[in-house]
Amino acid sequence: MALLSYQKIKNAKARQKEYTLSDGSGLYLRILPSGKKTFFFQNVKDGKKTKKQIGDASLISLENARKIAFDLRYNQATQPLKKTLFKDVAKDFLAHKERV
């Protein structure tokens, strides 16, 4: 798998349609027709796909984007799945209304 490099990011030109360049492990660079380049992190956990914007490639270095993607991947892997029940939400809502 070819990883992204500073040269590949710099040489990525705008096309008529949006496209992506992958760095692997969920990190990728999205290039818009306007030429804007943005880092994203995508992960699948428990069958649910999550996508988070890391930031503009002109403001965030490739090294920092990789660190942020690693942190996001680690945090998602270590967080237990929390189920939200309607009764818990209703209880919180009623408690909030009583305070107001």
N, C-alpha and C positions, 0 to 999 in steps of 0.2 A: 504494500500500500504506500503510495506516494504521499508524504506529509507536505503540508504547506510550508513555504519558505517566504522570506521577505521579498525575494525576487519574483516569485509566483504571484504574490499579492499585488506587488507594484505593476506587474505586466498584465494583470487581469483587466481586460477592457470591457466596456459596456456593450451589450448586444441588444437586439430588439426585444428579447424576452429575458426575464430574470433567470439567473442560474446560480448554482452553488459550487464551491470547491471544498472538498472534505479534508479535514486534518486527521480524522480518525477519532475513535472513542467519543463520538457525539458532537465534537466541535466542528463547525463549518463556517465558511465565509459566504455570505449572500451578496451577489452583485446585481444591482438594479439597472434598468435601462438608462437611468439618469447618471449612472457611474458611481453611485454611492455604494460603499462596501461596509458591511456590518457583520460582526461575529455573532453566531448563535450557538446555543448548546441544546441538543435534543437527546432525550433519554426515554426509555420504556421501562416502567416498573409496574408489576402486577397487571400487565396488559393495558396500562394507561400510558399514552404518549404525552410527554411534557416537552415544551419548547420554550426556552428563555433567551431573551436578547441580552447579549453581554455588552455590546457597545460598538460604536463607530470605529472602523479599522484605522482611521486617521488619528484617533485619540488614544486607542489602546494598542499596545504592542502585541505581537504574536505570542511572545513569552508570557505576558500577563493574561492574555485570553486563555492560554493553556492552563495557567494556574487557577483561574476562576472556574474553568470547566472542570478541573480536577476537584476543586472544593465542592462544586454543585453535585458532581457524581458521588463523591464521598458522603455528603450530607443526605442525599436521597437514599443511598444504600443503608445508612445507619438509622434512619427515622422509621419507627414502626408505623404501620398503616392505622390511621385513626378513623373510626367510624363515627359519624355524627348522626345522632338520633333526633327525631323531631321533638320528642319530649324534652331533651336537653336544650334545644334551641328555644322552645317555648318557655321553659323555666328561666333562661337567661333574659329573654325578652320581657317577661313579666317582672322580673327583679329590676330590670333597667327602668321600666315604666313606673314602678313604685318609687324609685329614687327621684324621678323627674317631677 
